[in-house]
Amino acid sequence: MEIIKDINTMREVSRNLKGRKTIGFVPTMGCLHEGHKSLISRARKDNEIVIVSIFVNPTQFAPGEDYENYPRNIERDSKICKEEGVDYVFNPNPEDMYPNGFSTYMIPGENMTNIMCGISRPTHFRGVCTVLTKLFNIIAPDRAYFGEKDIQQLAIVKRMVKDMNFDIDIKGCPIVRENDGLAKSSRNRYLNYEEREAATILKKSIDKARDIISSGEKDTKKIANIIVETIKKEDLAKIDYIEILDFDTFERIELIENDVIIALAVYIGKTRLIDNFILLNF
């Protein structure tokens, strides 16, 4: 496995591989966990070459968010990548990705960013789309892999790739969970013992919603109320949002008639966690 920091070197490596071997790409901000490993494993199965980027992207953090405190351990992450069979790790410097004078951003459509995480983090997806545009141009992968836990990000990236004619197949991969149901996340490490116990309320509330849908409930207001009532039983939890959306259009719906996404963001103490459930073949 080779670790590359220089943009031109990474571009040259990818250019030499392109057309001869398929390239699978897993973009990350490091602090790798089992969820990332599942993405790498999927990329390893699908492609001849696997490239992982490790880059804490400053443009997707708003002022006051945890950019400076975001955990960074390139030695640990590189070891994990090597163990998982990664061929190249791309670990550029922020100063190279965003040099002095940088002023061009990829702005996703408002219809997909004026809900959910886009409300509390209005510049977040602009930063995500901008860095992915740069990484896609540098690496030029055949396929790129994203976790379904960040379902809004996945939908936005798919739309960007389609609208901008990127020749990349975007693959969504299932959520990886702890034994008690909590979705794996780099932010879980911010939770103390009591908060970690409380965080299971996200999955419990989703399970409640799934149960009443399975019993025939289609009214999304009633389903959302069940989620709210469940979460309110946990004193350390504060709801950021609950959304029930059409899977294809990403629009809010009043009745479940087709494939849907139930997504939520909840503060456990000061840590904001997200989770979702995708109901297909309804």
SENU-233318 format. One record per atom (N, C-alpha, C): residue in three letters; y, x, z. Coordinates in pm, whole numbers, padded with zeros to 5 digits, always signed. Atoms other than C-alpha are relative to their C-alpha. Example, Ala and Ser with C-alpha at 12.3 -4.5 7.8 and 13.67 -1.06 7.14 Angstrom:
2
ALA-00119+00089+00000;ALA-00450+01230+00780;ALA+00120+00090+00000;SER-00119-00082-00006;SER-00106+01367+00714;SER+00109-00077+00073;
This chain:
282
MET-00120+00084+00000;MET+00000+00000+00000;MET+00125+00087+00000;GLU-00125-00075+00011;GLU+00347+00121-00088;GLU+00117-00085+00052;ILE-00121+00065-00048;ILE+00672+00033+00091;ILE+00116+00047-00086;ILE-00111-00032+00091;ILE+00971+00017-00143;ILE+00128-00058+00058;LYS-00130+00046-00050;LYS+01333-00005-00031;LYS+00104-00011-00112;ASP-00098-00006+00108;ASP+01519+00068-00354;ASP-00021-00113-00101;ILE+00010+00114+00092;ILE+01594-00229-00581;ILE-00048+00044-00138;ASN+00038-00046+00134;ASN+01565-00033-00905;ASN-00146+00045-00005;THR+00140-00042-00005;THR+01232+00116-00797;THR-00092-00121-00001;MET+00081+00121-00006;MET+01095-00228-00714;MET-00002-00068-00136;ARG-00009+00061+00133;ARG+01215-00362-01047;ARG-00088+00076-00101;GLU+00078-00081+00094;GLU+01053-00073-01235;GLU-00150-00017+00024;VAL+00141+00022-00032;VAL+00721-00117-01054;VAL-00046-00134-00056;SER+00036+00134+00048;SER+00718-00489-01135;SER-00003-00006-00152;ARG-00007+00000+00147;ARG+00819-00428-01495;ARG-00125+00066-00059;ASN+00119-00069+00050;ASN+00528-00187-01541;ASN-00127-00082+00019;LEU+00117+00083-00027;LEU+00284-00438-01393;LEU-00001-00125-00086;LYS-00012+00129+00068;LYS+00413-00742-01579;LYS-00074+00002-00134;GLY+00075+00010+00125;GLY+00185-00853-01861;GLY-00137+00064+00008;ARG+00131-00065-00017;ARG-00099-00630-01743;ARG-00078-00061+00116;LYS+00064+00058-00118;LYS-00168-00785-01403;LYS+00086-00114+00053;THR-00075+00112-00058;THR-00073-01112-01235;THR+00058+00041+00135;ILE-00072-00037-00122;ILE+00180-01078-00955;ILE+00021-00124+00086;GLY-00028+00103-00098;GLY+00181-01300-00647;GLY+00102+00051+00100;PHE-00112-00043-00084;PHE+00493-01288-00431;PHE+00013-00090+00122;VAL-00022+00074-00126;VAL+00538-01389-00066;VAL+00131+00049+00061;PRO-00127-00040-00061;PRO+00904-01378+00046;PRO+00000-00033+00149;THR-00005+00022-00145;THR+00946-01336+00424;THR+00124+00067+00058;MET-00103-00071-00075;MET+01202-01235+00682;MET-00064+00086+00108;GLY+00069-00080-00099;GLY+00940-01038+00871;GLY-00045-00083+00119;CYS+00054+00066-00119;CYS+00814-01118+01221;CYS-00124-00081-00040;LEU+00112+00068+00064;LEU+00488-01202+01046;LEU-00098-00058+00103;HIS+00098+00067-00086;HIS+00239-01445+01204;HIS-00111-00059-00087;GLU+00116+00053+00072;GLU-00073-01639+01106;GLU+00040-00084-00121;GLY-00048+00077+00115;GLY+00130-01867+00880;GLY+00027+00088-00120;HIS-00024-00094+00108;HIS+00247-01571+00676;HIS-00131+00057-00055;LYS+00130-00053+00043;LYS-00106-01433+00669;LYS-00071-00096-00094;SER+00065+00098+00087;SER-00228-01757+00515;SER+00062+00001-00139;LEU-00067-00010+00130;LEU+00032-01723+00238;LEU-00048+00124-00075;ILE+00047-00124+00062;ILE-00072-01364+00173;ILE-00144-00015-00048;SER+00140+00021+00037;SER-00438-01464+00170;SER-00012-00083-00128;ARG+00001+00084+00121;ARG-00370-01736-00087;ARG+00046+00082-00121;ALA-00050-00083+00109;ALA-00169-01492-00299;ALA-00105+00102-00043;ARG+00105-00099+00029;ARG-00451-01237-00273;ARG-00112-00061-00084;LYS+00107+00068+00074;LYS-00704-01491-00402;LYS+00042-00032-00143;ASP-00047+00049+00129;ASP-00486-01603-00692;ASP+00044+00110-00096;ASN-00067-00102+00082;ASN-00345-01272-00819;ASN-00065+00137+00013;GLU+00051-00137-00003;GLU-00432-00914-00901;GLU+00089+00092+00084;ILE-00095-00078-00078;ILE-00119-00775-00732;ILE+00073-00094+00095;VAL-00076+00078-00098;VAL+00047-00904-00413;VAL+00118+00082+00050;ILE-00123-00062-00051;ILE+00406-00819-00321;ILE+00057-00089+00109;VAL-00065+00071-00111;VAL+00560-00919+00013;VAL+00138+00060+00021;SER-00133-00049-00036;SER+00933-00894+00075;SER+00022-00024+00149;ILE-00040+00011-00140;ILE+01052-00831+00430;ILE+00149+00027+00004;PHE-00146-00012+00007;PHE+01424-00897+00441;PHE+00064-00112+00080;VAL-00073+00099-00079;VAL+01629-01073+00708;VAL+00131-00027-00074;ASN-00107+00031+00094;ASN+01873-01246+00477;ASN+00125-00051+00071;PRO-00119+00041-00076;PRO+02225-01260+00627;PRO+00068-00125-00054;THR-00076+00111+00057;THR+02357-01524+00386;THR-00057-00137+00038;GLN+00052+00130-00040;GLN+02129-01796+00523;GLN+00022-00028+00148;PHE-00038+00020-00140;PHE+02260-01755+00878;PHE+00148-00037+00007;ALA-00139+00038-00022;ALA+02578-01935+00981;ALA+00055+00079+00120;PRO-00058-00064-00118;PRO+02824-01783+01231;PRO-00052-00065+00128;GLY+00051+00053-00126;GLY+02682-01817+01580;GLY-00150-00019+00002;GLU+00146+00007+00001;GLU+02321-01831+01463;GLU-00058+00137+00037;ASP+00067-00115-00061;ASP+02065-01566+01553;ASP-00030+00114-00095;TYR+00026-00108+00096;TYR+02099-01317+01266;TYR-00017+00135+00070;GLU+00006-00131-00065;GLU+02168-01017+01489;GLU-00122+00012+00091;ASN+00111-00002-00095;ASN+01895-01115+01735;ASN-00134-00031-00065;TYR+00127+00034+00066;TYR+01635-01210+01474;TYR-00094+00120+00010;PRO+00091-00113-00023;PRO+01326-00999+01552;PRO-00031+00079-00126;ARG+00028-00091+00112;ARG+01277-00698+01326;ARG-00096+00109+00048;ASN+00097-00105-00032;ASN+00972-00471+01338;ASN-00077+00035-00126;ILE+00057-00030+00131;ILE+00898-00324+00998;ILE-00134+00074+00014;GLU+00127-00071-00019;GLU+00622-00098+01137;GLU-00114-00099+00024;ARG+00102+00101-00030;ARG+00430-00393+01281;ARG-00030-00085-00123;ASP+00018+00087+00116;ASP+00488-00611+00975;ASP-00071+00073-00114;SER+00065-00078+00106;SER+00385-00333+00736;SER-00149+00018+00029;LYS+00141-00014-00039;LYS+00063-00282+00932;LYS-00077-00128-00032;ILE+00063+00129+00030;ILE-00016-00653+00901;ILE-00021-00014-00150;CYS+00011+00011+00146;CYS+00055-00644+00528;CYS-00114+00087-00053;LYS+00107-00090+00044;LYS-00175-00346+00482;LYS-00137-00058+00033;GLU+00127+00060-00041;GLU-00452-00518+00678;GLU-00037-00120-00086;GLU+00024+00120+00079;GLU-00412-00829+00462;GLU-00016+00030-00149;GLY+00025-00037+00139;GLY-00448-00635+00137;GLY+00120-00008-00092;VAL-00122+00002+00081;VAL-00086-00635+00019;VAL+00011+00132-00076;ASP-00016-00120+00082;ASP-00011-00389-00262;ASP+00135+00067+00019;TYR-00136-00053-00015;TYR+00366-00351-00220;TYR+00077-00084+00101;VAL-00097+00065-00088;VAL+00614-00431+00056;VAL+00139+00039-00048;PHE-00138-00024+00041;PHE+00973-00468-00060;PHE+00090-00027+00119;ASN-00081+00007-00121;ASN+01211-00397+00229;ASN+00140+00057-00027;PRO-00132-00052+00038;PRO+01564-00361+00088;PRO+00100-00003+00116;ASN-00110+00002-00096;ASN+01879-00289+00287;ASN+00097-00112-00034;PRO-00099+00105+00026;PRO+02134-00570+00329;PRO+00117+00049-00085;GLU-00113-00056+00074;GLU+02404-00339+00190;GLU-00031+00013-00149;ASP+00039-00009+00141;ASP+02208-00302-00134;ASP-00013-00139-00062;MET+00014+00136+00051;MET+02131-00672-00170;MET+00135-00070-00012;TYR-00134+00061+00000;TYR+02489-00772-00089;TYR+00106+00109+00013;PRO-00099-00108-00006;PRO+02718-00481-00177;PRO+00142-00054+00009;ASN-00141+00039-00003;ASN+03094-00486-00136;ASN+00039-00065-00132;GLY-00043+00072+00119;GLY+03244-00735-00377;GLY-00096-00109-00043;PHE+00096+00106+00037;PHE+02938-00961-00391;PHE+00066-00137+00020;SER-00071+00128-00010;SER+03067-01311-00464;SER-00068-00115-00075;THR+00068+00102+00079;THR+02808-01507-00665;THR-00115-00060+00080;TYR+00102+00069-00080;TYR+02589-01769-00498;TYR-00069-00108-00082;MET+00076+00110+00060;MET+02319-02012-00609;MET+00010-00120+00095;ILE-00025+00118-00084;ILE+02417-02356-00478;ILE-00092-00113-00042;PRO+00091+00110+00035;PRO+02141-02621-00468;PRO+00071-00134+00000;GLY-00061+00131+00013;GLY+02211-02986-00542;GLY+00020-00069+00134;GLU-00033+00067-00125;GLU+02376-03194-00272;GLU-00101-00107+00037;ASN+00096+00106-00031;ASN+02115-03467-00304;ASN-00118+00050+00081;MET+00112-00057-00075;MET+01861-03228-00152;MET+00046+00078+00122;THR-00049-00080-00113;THR+02087-03050+00098;THR+00087-00078+00097;ASN-00086+00077-00091;ASN+02293-03330+00253;ASN-00081-00083+00099;ILE+00087+00063-00098;ILE+01999-03438+00471;ILE-00072+00110+00078;MET+00087-00088-00076;MET+01771-03281+00730;MET+00071+00127+00045;CYS-00057-00126-00047;CYS+01841-02912+00795;CYS+00135+00031-00062;GLY-00127-00026+00066;GLY+02131-02915+00551;GLY+00120-00056+00073;ILE-00112+00059-00075;ILE+02341-03127+00788;ILE+00047+00096+00109;SER-00038-00091-00109;SER+02333-02889+01085;SER+00019+00143-00048;ARG-00012-00136+00054;ARG+02310-02578+00864;ARG+00049-00011-00145;PRO-00049+00035+00135;PRO+02535-02659+00565;PRO-00002+00112-00102;THR+00003-00112+00096;THR+02532-02309+00410;THR-00137+00066-00009;HIS+00131-00065-00010;HIS+02169-02227+00487;HIS-00071+00008-00134;PHE+00078+00001+00123;PHE+02011-02332+00159;PHE+00071+00071-00115;ARG-00071-00085+00096;ARG+02285-02167-00044;ARG-00046+00145+00015;GLY+00048-00136-00025;GLY+02178-01842+00120;GLY-00144+00020-00042;VAL+00141-00008+00039;VAL+01809-01914+00067;VAL-00014+00010-00152;CYS+00011+00001+00147;CYS+01853-01994-00302;CYS+00059+00126-00062;THR-00062-00122+00052;THR+02079-01694-00355;THR-00095+00120+00013;VAL+00088-00116-00019;VAL+01840-01441-00204;VAL-00128-00015-00082;LEU+00121+00018+00081;LEU+01540-01596-00381;LEU+00028+00025-00148;THR-00037-00030+00139;THR+01723-01581-00714;THR+00000+00151-00023;LYS-00002-00145+00012;LYS+01781-01211-00654;LYS-00142+00058+00004;LEU+00136-00052-00013;LEU+01423-01148-00543;LEU-00086-00036-00121;PHE+00075+00040+00120;PHE+01277-01346-00834;PHE+00039+00086-00119;ASN-00045-00083+00111;ASN+01490-01144-01076;ASN-00049+00145+00013;ILE+00044-00138-00022;ILE+01391-00812-00918;ILE-00151+00014-00020;ILE+00146-00012-00003;ILE+01018-00881-00882;ILE-00067-00069-00118;ALA+00055+00076+00114;ALA+00956-01133-01164;ALA-00148-00035+00020;PRO+00141+00032-00025;PRO+00634-01270-01010;PRO-00051-00111-00090;ASP+00061+00113+00069;ASP+00391-01504-01179;ASP-00005-00122+00092;ARG+00009+00107-00099;ARG+00352-01707-00860;ARG+00072+00044+00127;ALA-00063-00027-00129;ALA+00547-01734-00533;ALA-00049-00104+00100;TYR+00069+00082-00100;TYR+00411-01878-00209;TYR+00092-00032+00118;PHE-00085+00048-00108;PHE+00591-02087+00053;PHE-00079-00096+00088;GLY+00067+00090-00092;GLY+00474-02270+00363;GLY+00057-00140-00005;GLU-00045+00139+00000;GLU+00490-02648+00376;GLU+00071-00038+00130;LYS-00075+00030-00122;LYS+00634-02628+00729;LYS+00148-00015-00032;ASP-00138+00010+00045;ASP+00972-02564+00567;ASP+00002-00086-00126;ILE+00022+00088+00115;ILE+00923-02866+00344;ILE+00127-00021-00082;GLN-00126+00015+00074;GLN+01292-02906+00253;GLN+00025+00124-00085;GLN-00015-00125+00076;GLN+01311-02541+00150;GLN-00093+00001-00120;LEU+00097+00002+00110;LEU+00996-02581-00060;LEU+00046-00091-00113;ALA-00047+00095+00102;ALA+01137-02886-00239;ALA+00120+00054-00075;ILE-00120-00055+00062;ILE+01470-02714-00304;ILE-00036+00116-00093;VAL+00041-00114+00082;VAL+01302-02398-00436;VAL-00069-00048-00127;LYS+00066+00054+00120;LYS+01081-02600-00670;LYS+00103-00056-00098;ARG-00104+00056+00086;ARG+01387-02782-00803;ARG+00082+00111-00065;MET-00077-00111+00055;MET+01583-02457-00846;MET-00076+00070-00112;VAL+00082-00068+00100;VAL+01297-02293-01035;VAL-00010-00083-00127;LYS+00006+00088+00116;LYS+01267-02596-01262;LYS+00134-00005-00073;ASP-00131+00016+00061;ASP+01640-02637-01321;ASP+00049+00129-00067;MET-00048-00129+00050;MET+01705-02265-01380;MET-00098+00068-00095;ASN+00099-00052+00097;ASN+01398-02215-01603;ASN-00062+00134+00040;PHE+00077-00117-00043;PHE+01239-01946-01389;PHE-00144-00018-00043;ASP+00140+00005+00043;ASP+00896-01865-01529;ASP-00089+00041+00117;ILE+00073-00028-00124;ILE+00738-01877-01183;ILE-00067-00128+00047;ASP+00073+00114-00056;ASP+00473-02109-01041;ASP+00016+00002+00151;ILE-00023+00007-00144;ILE+00578-02216-00690;ILE-00117-00071+00066;LYS+00117+00054-00069;LYS+00283-02274-00458;LYS+00036-00034+00145;GLY-00015+00040-00139;GLY+00313-02473-00136;GLY-00133+00013+00073;CYS+00122-00023-00077;CYS+00062-02383+00136;CYS+00006-00075+00132;PRO+00002+00086-00120;PRO-00048-02596+00435;PRO+00053+00069+00124;ILE-00049-00049-00129;ILE+00104-02559+00781;ILE-00117+00059+00079;VAL+00097-00061-00091;VAL-00086-02324+01011;VAL+00046-00028+00142;ARG-00036+00046-00134;ARG-00096-02446+01371;ARG-00073+00079+00110;GLU+00067-00050-00119;GLU-00174-02319+01718;GLU-00110-00098+00038;ASN+00111+00087-00041;ASN-00479-02466+01893;ASN+00048-00134+00054;ASP-00052+00125-00055;ASP-00259-02728+02061;ASP+00086-00077-00099;GLY-00069+00075+00104;GLY-00099-02835+01733;GLY+00137+00050-00038;LEU-00134-00050+00032;LEU+00233-02650+01744;LEU-00005+00083-00128;ALA-00006-00075+00125;ALA+00326-02521+01399;ALA+00039+00145+00028;LYS-00032-00142-00015;LYS+00327-02141+01380;LYS+00140+00026-00052;SER-00138-00030+00039;SER+00683-02010+01366;SER+00046+00125+00072;SER-00059-00118-00063;SER+00872-01689+01433;SER+00085-00039+00120;ARG-00088+00044-00108;ARG+01100-01893+01660;ARG-00077-00039+00127;ASN+00077+00037-00118;ASN+00815-01986+01895;ASN+00011+00104+00111;ARG-00009-00107-00100;ARG+00860-01652+02068;ARG+00123-00015+00089;TYR-00117+00023-00083;TYR+01196-01773+02199;TYR-00029-00095+00116;LEU+00032+00102-00100;LEU+01022-02040+02412;LEU-00056+00064+00127;ASN+00065-00041-00124;ASN+00952-01980+02780;ASN-00123-00088+00023;TYR+00127+00070-00022;TYR+00633-02117+02936;TYR+00018-00152-00003;GLU-00021+00145-00005;GLU+00770-02465+03012;GLU+00039-00055-00137;GLU-00043+00044+00133;GLU+00937-02492+02672;GLU-00117+00003-00098;ARG+00117-00007+00089;ARG+00618-02381+02499;ARG-00091-00120+00020;GLU+00080+00120-00028;GLU+00430-02663+02671;GLU+00068-00123-00058;ALA-00075+00116+00048;ALA+00705-02909+02581;ALA-00001-00011-00151;ALA-00010-00002+00146;ALA+00703-02804+02215;ALA-00113-00076-00069;THR+00111+00075+00061;THR+00371-02980+02156;THR+00039-00144-00029;ILE-00044+00138+00022;ILE+00569-03306+02156;ILE+00028-00026-00148;LEU-00024+00021+00144;LEU+00655-03250+01787;LEU-00125-00051-00069;LYS+00126+00041+00064;LYS+00294-03271+01674;LYS-00049-00133+00057;LYS+00043+00126-00060;LYS+00220-03552+01920;LYS+00074-00118-00061;SER-00078+00109+00058;SER+00502-03762+01777;SER-00041-00027-00145;ILE+00048+00016+00138;ILE+00383-03698+01421;ILE-00134-00072-00001;ASP+00131+00066-00007;ASP+00031-03801+01521;ASP+00014-00148+00031;LYS-00026+00141-00031;LYS+00167-04124+01670;LYS+00042-00074-00126;ALA-00047+00062+00124;ALA+00346-04198+01343;ALA-00115-00017-00098;ARG+00114+00007+00092;ARG+00036-04121+01141;ARG-00096-00112+00040;ASP+00091+00104-00048;ASP-00170-04355+01359;ASP+00048-00139-00037;ILE-00048+00135+00029;ILE+00057-04656+01312;ILE+00007-00026-00151;ILE+00004+00015+00146;ILE+00083-04591+00938;ILE-00143-00033-00044;SER+00141+00025+00034;SER-00297-04580+00921;SER-00042-00142+00036;SER+00032+00137-00041;SER-00305-04916+01100;SER+00072-00105-00084;GLY-00061+00094+00093;GLY-00088-05067+00827;GLY+00151-00012+00005;GLU-00146+00010-00010;GLU+00275-05020+00935;GLU+00066+00073-00117;LYS-00071-00058+00114;LYS+00509-04956+00639;LYS+00151+00010+00023;ASP-00143+00003-00028;ASP+00853-05016+00792;ASP+00042+00134+00059;THR-00034-00135-00045;THR+01012-04672+00824;THR+00086+00001+00126;LYS-00080+00008-00123;LYS+01257-04785+01096;LYS-00092-00010+00121;LYS+00094+00015-00111;LYS+00968-04892+01317;LYS-00077+00130+00023;ILE+00072-00127-00012;ILE+00784-04569+01244;ILE+00089+00105+00066;ALA-00094-00096-00058;ALA+01093-04362+01325;ALA+00022-00029+00148;ASN-00020+00037-00141;ASN+01140-04555+01651;ASN-00116+00047+00087;ILE+00117-00050-00073;ILE+00786-04466+01757;ILE+00013+00150+00026;ILE-00019-00144-00015;ILE+00864-04100+01695;ILE+00105+00029+00107;VAL-00108-00019-00098;VAL+01189-04125+01895;VAL-00050-00027+00141;GLU+00051+00036-00132;GLU+01019-04299+02186;GLU-00096+00105+00054;THR+00095-00103-00043;THR+00747-04035+02196;THR+00072+00127+00042;ILE-00072-00124-00031;ILE+00988-03741+02190;ILE+00085-00015+00126;LYS-00085+00021-00117;LYS+01215-03894+02455;LYS-00077+00010+00132;LYS+00080-00015-00121;LYS+00927-03875+02701;LYS+00000+00145+00050;GLU-00005-00142-00036;GLU+00975-03497+02701;GLU+00144+00037+00033;ASP-00137-00026-00047;ASP+01283-03400+02907;ASP+00065+00120-00068;LEU-00057-00121+00059;LEU+01327-03060+02741;LEU+00029-00014-00149;ALA-00015+00020+00144;ALA+01335-03210+02390;ALA+00126-00079-00033;LYS-00117+00071+00051;LYS+01647-03315+02202;LYS-00013-00008-00152;ILE+00022+00021+00143;ILE+01617-03466+01854;ILE+00121+00044-00082;ASP-00103-00033+00098;ASP+01816-03310+01571;ASP-00005-00103-00113;TYR+00014+00105+00101;TYR+01680-03535+01296;TYR-00145-00046-00010;ILE+00130+00055+00042;ILE+01390-03757+01195;ILE+00023-00062-00136;GLU-00015+00053+00135;GLU+01350-03833+00825;GLU-00135-00044-00055;ILE+00117+00047+00073;ILE+01100-04038+00629;ILE+00043-00015-00145;LEU-00050-00016+00136;LEU+01135-03954+00261;LEU-00110-00021-00103;ASP+00091+00005+00114;ASP+00975-04025-00073;ASP-00038+00142-00039;PHE+00047-00136+00027;PHE+00762-03722-00157;PHE+00054+00056-00131;ASP-00041-00047+00132;ASP+00869-03703-00521;ASP+00151+00011-00015;THR-00145+00003+00020;THR+01239-03792-00503;THR+00078+00062+00115;PHE-00064-00052-00120;PHE+01317-03661-00152;PHE+00113-00092+00047;GLU-00099+00099-00042;GLU+01518-03980-00093;GLU-00053-00080+00119;ARG+00038+00085-00113;ARG+01520-04192+00223;ARG-00055-00132-00051;ILE+00062+00126+00040;ILE+01306-04503+00203;ILE-00006-00095+00119;GLU+00010+00101-00104;GLU+01284-04829+00396;GLU-00144-00045+00021;LEU+00141+00039-00007;LEU+00921-04910+00317;LEU-00087+00109-00062;ILE+00094-00096+00056;ILE+00627-04678+00260;ILE-00084-00069-00106;GLU+00075+00057+00112;GLU+00487-04761-00081;GLU-00069+00108-00084;ASN+00055-00112+00076;ASN+00414-04418-00231;ASN-00020+00118+00094;ASP+00015-00121-00080;ASP+00355-04061-00112;ASP+00129+00028+00077;VAL-00117-00018-00086;VAL+00587-03975+00178;VAL-00008+00130+00078;ILE-00013-00112-00093;ILE+00711-03693+00398;ILE+00064-00054+00127;ILE-00063+00026-00130;ILE+00777-03745+00768;ILE+00038+00135+00057;ALA-00049-00131-00042;ALA+00993-03455+00882;ALA+00090-00015+00122;LEU-00086+00005-00117;LEU+01165-03377+01210;LEU+00040+00140+00045;ALA-00048-00121-00065;ALA+01369-03111+01383;ALA+00036-00037+00143;VAL-00019+00029-00142;VAL+01379-03097+01761;VAL+00038+00128+00072;TYR-00034-00113-00088;TYR+01553-02866+02005;TYR-00089-00007+00123;ILE+00071-00017-00126;ILE+01325-02747+02283;ILE+00078+00105+00077;GLY-00098-00090-00060;GLY+01576-02596+02519;GLY+00104+00035-00103;LYS-00097-00044+00101;LYS+01796-02389+02289;LYS-00066+00033-00134;THR+00074-00038+00121;THR+01526-02331+02026;THR-00025-00121-00088;ARG+00015+00111+00094;ARG+01527-02552+01719;ARG-00130+00019-00079;LEU+00129-00004+00068;LEU+01180-02627+01583;LEU-00010-00111-00103;ILE+00020+00102+00103;ILE+01076-02815+01269;ILE-00149-00022-00021;ASP+00138+00032+00032;ASP+00757-02988+01167;ASP+00002-00117-00098;ASN+00007+00113+00092;ASN+00639-03244+00914;ASN-00144-00041-00024;PHE+00130+00052+00041;PHE+00352-03452+00787;PHE+00016-00059-00139;ILE-00004+00050+00137;ILE+00285-03522+00420;ILE-00114-00099-00018;LEU+00099+00105+00021;LEU+00106-03848+00343;LEU-00012-00025-00150;LEU+00023+00014+00144;LEU-00041-03842-00008;LEU-00104-00108-00027;ASN+00098+00101+00043;ASN-00243-04098-00202;ASN+00005-00123+00089;PHE-00016+00114-00091;PHE-00099-04379+00006;PHE-00055-00127-00063;
